[in-house]
Amino acid sequence: MSTEIYYFSGTGNSLVIARDIAEKTNGKLISIPSVMDEESIRTDAEVIGIVFPVYHASFGESGIPFIVGRFISKLENISSKYLFAICTHMGAPGKTIENLGKMTQSRGGRLAAGFTVKMNFSYSAVEKIKYSLFHKELKTDILTENKKRQKLIDNWKKKLEAIYKYINARKEGELETQGIVEKFILALLLPIFKKGALSRYRKLSNSSLHSFDELIPLADRSFCLDKKCNGCGICARVCPVRNIKMVDKNPVWQHHCENCYACFQWCPQEAIHGEIVEYEKRYHHLDVKLSDMMICDEK
């Protein structure tokens, strides 16, 4: 049975997951940004896999990146396809898989299986509070972090085998999502999380818009550069939605940002900063090359 694995990635984590799945299933690996110029997306493949990172799930949002949502909305004739998804996360995938199931159902398809894979980790809540309230520097111990990431990679290799067996047998019904207790606890805290996120994104976007979805693309207004920028243009080339234009050898963000932070993560000079990434660690997967991230630029 023919298989296609579609992926979206900012750091390379989801690319590695998609690449491993494609190799295991003898499937064709396809970058989601590379097909987004199409009015509709049709495929003869009998099996479709979708791999992407979780965004904003802890704020009560869908967890699905905008570009992945647009991709799903363009899929045609998927009622007879075996659909599965894998979302990568830093510890809070929320109801992302559940929400993706609803989205594919709206297109006439059915998500047969959905899995979550932890591939990275953020600063702890305590570290963020100390930074925010007491201006204590956010520090990263590279050796410790590399050990933690290697453990996550090892865990993924084990899970890869289980996922492959599941989808190879064309099983259905496995959708990894929040449990009832977790949903109940988060429902109590959600108003606080949403209020805080909305306030922060209004500040980042310099806008008073009320919709979180409207604020996200504008949050790139808080990106800034330092003197290390040499105008290489790599930030523009890795942006999956062409949100950066080079003007007089300086990147200028165009305000339809995905918040993937690929520009920040892949800048060779580490010249990109800003409030939008003040809680982010500079990181990209060691098994992913810069040329892999510029695949959407090939068209």
C-alpha positions as CSV (number, residue, x, y, z in Angstrom):
1,M,0.0,0.0,0.0
2,S,1.4,3.4,-1.0
3,T,2.2,5.8,1.9
4,E,2.9,9.5,2.1
5,I,4.2,11.2,5.2
6,Y,3.5,15.0,5.3
7,Y,5.4,17.0,7.9
8,F,5.9,20.5,9.3
9,S,8.9,21.4,11.4
10,G,10.6,24.4,12.9
11,T,13.5,22.9,14.9
12,G,13.8,19.7,12.9
13,N,12.2,17.4,15.6
14,S,9.1,16.7,13.6
15,L,11.2,16.2,10.5
16,V,13.2,13.5,12.2
17,I,10.1,11.8,13.4
18,A,8.5,12.0,9.9
19,R,11.7,10.7,8.3
20,D,11.9,7.7,10.6
21,I,8.3,6.8,9.9
22,A,8.7,7.3,6.2
23,E,11.8,5.0,6.2
24,K,10.0,2.4,8.3
25,T,6.9,2.3,6.1
26,N,8.7,2.8,2.8
27,G,6.7,6.0,2.4
28,K,7.3,9.2,0.5
29,L,8.4,12.1,2.7
30,I,6.7,15.5,1.8
31,S,7.1,18.9,3.4
32,I,3.7,20.5,4.1
33,P,5.1,24.0,3.1
34,S,6.1,22.6,-0.3
35,V,2.5,21.8,-1.2
36,M,0.7,24.8,0.3
37,D,0.6,26.8,-3.0
38,E,-1.9,24.2,-4.4
39,E,-5.6,25.1,-4.3
40,S,-6.4,21.5,-3.3
41,I,-4.3,18.5,-2.3
42,R,-5.2,15.1,-3.8
43,T,-3.2,12.0,-3.5
44,D,-3.4,8.4,-4.7
45,A,-1.7,7.2,-1.6
46,E,-3.7,4.8,0.5
47,V,-2.0,5.8,3.8
48,I,-1.4,9.4,4.9
49,G,0.7,10.3,7.9
50,I,0.8,13.9,9.3
51,V,3.6,14.9,11.6
52,F,3.9,18.3,13.3
53,P,4.8,20.1,16.5
54,V,2.2,21.2,19.1
55,Y,1.6,24.9,19.4
56,H,-0.2,26.8,22.2
57,A,-2.1,23.8,23.5
58,S,-1.4,24.8,27.1
59,F,-3.4,28.0,26.5
60,G,-6.5,26.1,25.5
61,E,-5.9,26.5,21.8
62,S,-6.2,23.6,19.4
63,G,-2.5,22.8,19.5
64,I,-2.5,22.5,15.7
65,P,-0.2,25.0,13.8
66,F,-2.1,27.3,11.4
67,I,-0.2,25.8,8.4
68,V,-1.3,22.3,9.3
69,G,-4.9,23.4,9.7
70,R,-4.7,25.0,6.2
71,F,-3.2,21.8,4.9
72,I,-6.0,19.7,6.3
73,S,-8.6,22.1,4.8
74,K,-7.1,21.5,1.3
75,L,-7.1,17.7,1.5
76,E,-9.6,16.1,-1.0
77,N,-11.0,12.6,-1.3
78,I,-9.7,11.3,2.0
79,S,-12.8,9.3,3.1
80,S,-11.2,6.0,2.1
81,K,-7.6,6.8,3.3
82,Y,-6.0,5.4,6.4
83,L,-5.0,8.6,8.2
84,F,-2.7,8.8,11.2
85,A,-0.8,11.6,12.9
86,I,2.1,12.2,15.3
87,C,2.6,15.4,17.1
88,T,5.8,16.3,18.9
89,H,5.7,18.4,22.0
90,M,7.6,19.6,25.1
91,G,5.4,18.1,27.7
92,A,1.9,19.5,27.1
93,P,0.2,18.1,24.0
94,G,-3.2,18.7,25.4
95,K,-6.1,17.8,23.1
96,T,-4.1,18.3,19.9
97,I,-4.7,14.8,18.5
98,E,-8.4,14.9,19.5
99,N,-8.7,18.3,17.8
100,L,-7.0,17.0,14.7
101,G,-9.5,14.2,14.6
102,K,-12.3,16.7,14.5
103,M,-10.6,18.6,11.8
104,T,-10.1,15.6,9.5
105,Q,-13.7,14.6,10.1
106,S,-14.8,17.9,8.8
107,R,-13.0,17.0,5.5
108,G,-14.8,13.7,5.3
109,G,-12.0,11.7,6.6
110,R,-11.3,9.8,9.9
111,L,-8.2,9.9,12.0
112,A,-7.5,6.2,12.5
113,A,-4.6,6.7,15.0
114,G,-2.9,9.6,16.7
115,F,0.3,9.6,18.8
116,T,2.2,12.1,20.8
117,V,6.0,12.2,21.2
118,K,8.0,14.3,23.6
119,M,11.1,15.6,21.8
120,N,12.1,18.6,23.8
121,F,11.6,20.5,27.0
122,S,11.2,24.1,28.0
123,Y,12.4,26.1,31.0
124,S,10.4,25.1,34.1
125,A,7.6,27.3,35.5
126,V,9.8,28.2,38.5
127,E,12.6,29.3,36.2
128,K,10.2,31.5,34.1
129,I,8.7,33.1,37.2
130,K,12.2,33.9,38.6
131,Y,13.1,35.4,35.3
132,S,9.9,37.4,35.0
133,L,9.7,38.7,38.6
134,F,13.3,38.8,39.7
135,H,15.2,39.0,36.4
136,K,17.2,35.9,37.2
137,E,19.0,34.8,34.0
138,L,17.6,31.7,32.2
139,K,20.6,29.4,32.0
140,T,21.1,26.2,30.0
141,D,23.5,23.4,30.9
142,I,24.4,22.0,27.5
143,L,25.8,18.7,28.8
144,T,22.8,18.0,31.0
145,E,20.3,19.0,28.2
146,N,22.0,16.8,25.7
147,K,21.7,13.8,28.0
148,K,18.0,14.6,28.5
149,R,17.4,14.9,24.8
150,Q,19.3,11.6,24.1
151,K,16.9,9.9,26.5
152,L,13.9,11.4,24.6
153,I,15.5,10.1,21.3
154,D,15.9,6.7,22.8
155,N,12.3,6.7,24.0
156,W,11.2,7.7,20.5
157,K,13.1,4.8,18.9
158,K,11.2,2.4,21.1
159,K,7.9,4.0,20.4
160,L,8.6,4.0,16.7
161,E,8.4,0.2,16.6
162,A,5.1,0.2,18.4
163,I,3.6,2.9,16.1
164,Y,4.9,1.0,13.0
165,K,3.3,-2.2,14.1
166,Y,0.0,-0.4,14.8
167,I,-0.3,1.4,11.5
168,N,1.2,-1.5,9.5
169,A,-1.7,-3.6,10.8
170,R,-4.1,-0.8,9.9
171,K,-5.5,-0.7,13.4
172,E,-7.9,2.1,14.4
173,G,-8.9,3.9,17.5
174,E,-5.7,4.8,19.3
175,L,-5.8,8.5,19.9
176,E,-3.4,9.8,22.5
177,T,-5.1,12.7,24.3
178,Q,-5.7,14.0,27.8
179,G,-7.3,11.8,30.4
180,I,-10.5,12.8,32.2
181,V,-8.6,13.9,35.4
182,E,-6.2,16.0,33.4
183,K,-9.0,17.6,31.5
184,F,-10.8,18.4,34.7
185,I,-7.8,20.0,36.3
186,L,-6.8,22.0,33.2
187,A,-10.4,23.2,32.8
188,L,-10.2,24.8,36.2
189,L,-6.9,26.5,35.4
190,L,-7.7,27.4,31.8
191,P,-9.2,30.8,32.4
192,I,-6.0,31.9,34.2
193,F,-3.8,30.5,31.4
194,K,-5.9,32.1,28.7
195,K,-5.9,35.5,30.3
196,G,-2.2,35.4,30.7
197,A,-1.5,34.3,27.2
198,L,-3.9,36.8,25.7
199,S,-2.2,39.6,27.7
200,R,1.2,38.5,26.6
201,Y,0.3,38.2,22.9
202,R,-1.3,41.6,22.9
203,K,2.0,43.0,24.1
204,L,4.0,41.0,21.6
205,S,1.8,42.0,18.7
206,N,1.3,45.6,19.9
207,S,-2.4,45.1,19.2
208,S,-5.6,45.2,21.2
209,L,-7.3,42.5,19.1
210,H,-9.4,40.1,21.2
211,S,-8.9,36.9,19.2
212,F,-5.8,34.9,20.1
213,D,-5.8,33.5,16.6
214,E,-5.5,37.0,15.2
215,L,-2.7,38.0,17.6
216,I,-0.4,35.0,16.8
217,P,0.6,36.1,13.3
218,L,1.3,39.6,14.5
219,A,3.6,38.5,17.4
220,D,6.6,38.7,15.0
221,R,6.5,42.5,15.7
222,S,8.5,41.7,18.8
223,F,11.5,40.1,16.9
224,C,14.6,42.3,16.8
225,L,18.2,42.0,15.6
226,D,21.6,42.7,17.1
227,K,24.8,43.8,15.4
228,K,25.9,40.2,14.6
229,C,23.4,40.0,11.7
230,N,25.4,39.8,8.5
231,G,22.5,39.8,6.1
232,C,23.0,36.1,5.1
233,G,19.2,35.7,4.6
234,I,19.0,32.2,6.1
235,C,16.2,33.3,8.3
236,A,14.1,34.1,5.2
237,R,15.0,30.8,3.5
238,V,14.0,28.6,6.5
239,C,10.7,30.4,7.1
240,P,8.0,27.9,6.1
241,V,5.5,30.6,5.2
242,R,7.7,33.2,3.5
243,N,7.1,35.6,6.4
244,I,10.5,37.2,6.1
245,K,11.8,39.5,3.4
246,M,15.3,40.8,3.2
247,V,15.4,44.6,2.9
248,D,18.8,46.2,2.7
249,K,20.3,42.9,4.0
250,N,18.1,43.0,7.0
251,P,15.2,40.6,7.7
252,V,11.8,42.2,7.9
253,W,8.9,40.1,9.3
254,Q,5.6,40.4,7.3
255,H,3.1,39.6,10.1
256,H,1.8,36.2,9.0
257,C,4.0,34.4,11.5
258,E,3.5,30.7,12.4
259,N,5.4,31.1,15.7
260,C,7.6,28.2,14.7
261,Y,10.8,30.2,15.6
262,A,12.8,28.6,12.8
263,C,14.4,32.0,12.0
264,F,15.5,32.2,15.7
265,Q,16.7,28.6,15.9
266,W,18.6,28.4,12.7
267,C,20.3,31.9,12.6
268,P,24.0,31.0,12.4
269,Q,25.0,34.3,14.0
270,E,22.4,34.0,16.8
271,A,21.5,37.6,15.9
272,I,17.7,37.2,16.3
273,H,16.1,38.1,19.6
274,G,12.9,39.6,21.0
275,E,10.2,39.1,23.6
276,I,8.5,36.5,21.5
277,V,11.4,34.1,22.1
278,E,12.6,35.3,25.6
279,Y,11.5,31.9,27.1
280,E,12.8,29.8,24.2
281,K,16.1,27.8,24.1
282,R,18.2,28.0,21.0
283,Y,18.0,24.5,19.6
284,H,17.7,22.4,16.5
285,H,17.9,18.7,16.1
286,L,21.5,17.6,15.5
287,D,20.5,15.1,12.8
288,V,18.9,17.8,10.7
289,K,20.9,19.9,8.3
290,L,20.2,23.5,7.4
291,S,19.5,22.4,3.8
292,D,16.8,20.1,5.0
293,M,14.9,23.1,6.5
294,M,15.0,25.0,3.3
295,I,13.0,22.4,1.4
296,C,10.1,24.7,1.0
297,D,12.3,27.0,-1.0
298,E,12.8,24.5,-3.8
299,K,9.7,25.3,-5.7
